[in-house]
Amino acid sequence: MKKLFVFLLICLSAPGLQAQITTPQPSPNASLEQNVGLTQVSIAYSRPSVRGRTIYGDLVPFDQIWRTGANRNTTITFSDDVTVGGHALKAGTYALYTRPGKDSWKVYFYTDIDNSGIPDPWEASNIAAEVTVKPQQLSRTVETLTIGIDDLSNSGATLGISWANTYAGVPFEVPTDEKAMKSIETVMNGPSAFDYYAAAAYYLEEGKDLQKAKEWIDKAAAMNEAFWILRRQALIYDKLGDRKGAIAAAKKSMAAAEAAGNQDYVKLNKDSLKEWGAL
């Protein structure tokens, strides 16, 4: 009876023991984040190893779609619109599939990203971009699949896939010049209405130079008569003792808030106008 009790105890506890066992994955997960110019590129994939096997033409058959990794499908994310192999590709995340061949590879950027392997069915309408590249034979063996960003420059790079004795690279371009020029023009054209508003609001809240706050809020209001800017202008004028200016700004803010359907700011301005004897 005692032996039976011990046996039953072991059987009952076995699932719990098994659940605690952890072992390395044969194809561990990997992730990469790389800034290319002003664009962030992120890759998530699993990394199988050669382990003495023949890879292309055997483990990975020629002319068949491959998940380009193991386990879950590989994904790549671009923070901006880019150009891959001459094809426009919108900012976003894509599943990265390939069709390796002896003399050429097809690389697919696929919009359906939630797959444990190859989508079934494979939908041509989900291909956001398709690029054909020529593989290169390497002089050394890359034991573990490596996907990286190679040949970095400010304007682009190469999405590189290395495994066994083969390298396939997909060139892509990023909008660095466009983003840089926009940034330069924005800064060189001076502060925006929001910049002036933020500076004035900070000075008001922290009790700093109210004359400087007035100068900034007046510039903000001249550039953009948004109800929230005019509201802050009214408060700064009131703080400076300019009740007439405060009432005028509050009335304009209230009218703008009513037009925008923002009843919170309508009430705030009404309350202030009553306090200031204007209603």
HELIX and SHEET records of a PDB file:
HELIX    1   1 LYS A    2  ALA A   19  1                                  18    
HELIX    2   2 ALA A  124  ASN A  126  5                                   3    
HELIX    3   3 THR A  176  MET A  188  1                                  13    
HELIX    4   4 ALA A  193  GLU A  205  1                                  13    
HELIX    5   5 LEU A  210  MET A  223  1                                  14    
HELIX    6   6 PHE A  227  LYS A  239  1                                  13    
HELIX    7   7 ARG A  243  ALA A  260  1                                  18    
HELIX    8   8 GLN A  263  GLU A  275  1                                  13    
SHEET    1   A 6 ASN A  29  VAL A  36  0                                        
SHEET    2   A 6 THR A  39  SER A  46 -1                                        
SHEET    3   A 6 THR A  75  PHE A  78 -1                                        
SHEET    4   A 6 GLY A  92  PRO A 100 -1                                        
SHEET    5   A 6 TRP A 105  TYR A 110 -1                                        
SHEET    6   A 6 ILE A 127  VAL A 133 -1                                        
SHEET    1   B 4 HIS A  87  LEU A  89  0                                        
SHEET    2   B 4 VAL A  82  VAL A  84 -1                                        
SHEET    3   B 4 GLY A 156  GLU A 173 -1                                        
SHEET    4   B 4 GLN A 136  ASP A 150 -1                                        
END                                                                             
